[in-house]
Amino acid sequence: MRLALPAIVLLLVGPPADAARPESSWGKPGVGYDSYRRDSTECGRQGAGASLAGERAYRSIMLGLSRQDTDIDTARAAGNGLNPGGAPTVDMTELTRSYGLTAQRQQFSRKVATLQRFLVAGVERCLLARGYGRFALTRDQRRGLARYGPGTEARFRYLHALASDGEVLRAQAVVEAGQP
């Protein structure tokens, strides 16, 4: 389970809104399609590959997972499988309750969201360093984007057309906190 957490977090990274209809994207005036795809891929990998070990939320999740592992180990040691009649020797209701309470106490969902923001911030720092800026998608642009499946060439081409258009970027720029 401990090894699964980073994979789960990676799968969850992204905007909390409907992935088919993001509210914003990133662009750079005049960026070529190949550069756009390369920068997107490299920044995505860089952000997703950031170490979570130093993050308080990660340490807390790992502690909670360790406690859940202990619950399971304790139940196994107490029960050792099945009674001769096939019934579990462990009180599965109590084990399930304890397991769930640990997840509640550790606030896994809130902490996973914190880790998502940490990883996304890494992607955003990379894009900013490469000269990209965030721009808001209009309702029509979100509708247009929704016509294309995630990860398809057509979707990337559609986004690139917007992301490389200097007029779109100027008119729809999102000013981040701390920017002029």
C-alpha positions in Angstrom: 0.0 0.0 0.0 2.8 2.4 0.8 4.2 2.1 -2.7 0.8 2.7 -4.2 0.4 6.1 -2.6 2.7 8.0 -5.0 1.1 6.3 -8.0 -2.4 7.2 -6.7 -1.3 10.8 -6.1 0.1 10.9 -9.7 -3.2 9.7 -11.1 -5.0 12.3 -9.1 -2.8 15.2 -10.1 -4.7 17.7 -12.2 -7.4 20.2 -11.8 -10.2 19.2 -9.5 -12.7 20.4 -12.2 -13.9 18.2 -15.0 -10.7 17.2 -16.9 -12.6 17.5 -20.2 -13.4 21.1 -19.4 -10.5 22.8 -17.7 -10.9 26.5 -16.7 -7.5 27.5 -17.8 -4.4 26.4 -19.8 -0.9 27.6 -20.5 0.6 29.2 -23.5 3.4 31.1 -25.0 3.0 33.4 -28.0 4.3 31.9 -31.2 5.4 28.6 -29.6 5.7 25.8 -32.2 3.7 22.6 -31.8 6.7 20.4 -31.2 8.1 22.7 -28.6 4.7 23.0 -27.0 4.3 19.2 -26.7 7.9 18.8 -25.5 7.6 21.5 -22.8 4.2 20.1 -21.7 5.6 16.6 -21.4 8.9 17.6 -19.7 7.2 19.9 -17.2 4.6 17.3 -16.4 7.2 14.7 -15.7 9.3 17.2 -13.7 6.3 18.2 -11.5 5.0 14.7 -11.1 8.4 13.4 -10.3 9.0 15.8 -7.4 9.8 14.1 -4.1 7.0 14.2 -1.7 9.2 12.9 1.2 9.7 16.4 2.7 6.1 17.3 2.7 4.2 17.2 6.0 1.0 15.9 4.3 3.0 13.0 2.8 4.6 12.1 6.1 1.2 12.2 7.8 -0.4 9.9 5.1 2.5 7.5 5.4 2.0 7.4 9.2 -1.7 6.7 8.7 -0.9 3.9 6.2 1.5 2.4 8.7 -1.2 2.4 11.4 -3.5 0.7 9.0 -0.8 -1.9 8.2 -0.5 -2.4 12.0 -4.2 -3.0 12.3 -4.1 -5.6 9.6 -1.0 -7.3 11.0 -2.6 -7.4 14.5 -5.7 -8.9 13.1 -3.7 -11.5 11.2 -1.7 -12.4 14.2 -4.8 -12.7 16.3 -6.8 -14.7 13.8 -4.4 -16.6 11.5 -7.0 -17.1 8.8 -10.2 -19.1 9.0 -11.8 -21.3 11.6 -12.4 -24.9 10.6 -15.9 -24.0 9.5 -14.6 -21.4 7.1 -15.5 -18.3 9.1 -12.8 -15.7 9.6 -11.2 -15.7 13.0 -10.8 -12.0 12.8 -13.6 -9.6 13.6 -13.7 -8.0 10.1 -16.3 -5.5 11.2 -13.9 -4.2 13.9 -10.9 -4.3 11.5 -12.9 -2.4 8.8 -14.0 0.2 11.4 -10.5 0.7 12.7 -9.1 1.0 9.2 -11.7 3.6 8.3 -11.3 5.6 11.5 -7.5 5.8 10.8 -8.3 7.2 7.3 -10.7 9.7 8.8 -8.3 10.8 11.6 -5.5 11.2 9.1 -7.7 13.2 6.7 -6.3 11.4 3.7 -8.4 13.1 1.1 -7.5 16.6 2.3 -3.8 15.7 2.5 -3.9 14.1 -1.0 -5.4 17.4 -2.3 -2.5 19.2 -0.6 0.0 16.9 -2.3 -1.8 17.4 -5.6 -1.3 21.2 -5.3 2.3 20.7 -4.5 2.9 18.6 -7.6 0.9 20.9 -9.8 2.9 23.9 -8.5 6.0 22.1 -9.7 4.6 21.8 -13.2 3.5 25.5 -13.1 7.0 26.6 -12.0 8.5 24.7 -14.9 6.1 26.3 -17.4 6.8 29.8 -16.0 10.5 29.2 -16.3 10.1 28.3 -19.9 8.1 31.5 -20.6 4.6 30.2 -20.5 1.7 32.1 -18.9 -1.7 30.9 -17.8 -4.8 32.0 -19.7 -8.5 31.5 -19.0 -10.5 29.5 -21.4 -13.8 31.0 -22.6 -17.0 28.9 -22.3 -16.9 28.4 -26.1 -13.2 27.3 -25.9 -14.1 24.8 -23.1 -16.9 23.4 -25.2 -14.6 23.1 -28.2 -12.0 21.3 -26.1 -14.6 18.9 -24.7 -15.2 17.6 -28.3 -11.8 16.0 -28.1 -10.8 13.1 -25.9 -8.1 13.5 -23.3 -4.7 12.8 -24.7 -5.7 12.8 -28.4 -3.7 14.5 -31.0 -6.7 16.6 -32.0 -7.0 17.9 -28.4 -3.4 18.9 -28.3 -3.7 20.6 -31.7 -6.8 22.5 -30.5 -5.0 23.7 -27.3 -1.9 24.6 -29.2 -3.8 26.8 -31.6 -5.1 28.7 -28.5 -1.9 28.5 -26.5 0.3 30.0 -29.3 -2.0 32.8 -30.3 -0.6 36.0 -28.8 -4.0 37.8 -29.0 -5.8 35.0 -27.1 -3.0 35.0 -24.5 -3.2 38.8 -24.0 -7.0 39.0 -23.9 -7.4 36.0 -21.6 -4.3 36.2 -19.4 -4.7 35.1 -15.8 -2.7 37.3 -13.5 -1.3 35.2 -10.6 -1.0 36.6 -7.1 2.3 38.5 -6.8 2.5 39.3 -10.5 2.2 42.8 -11.9 
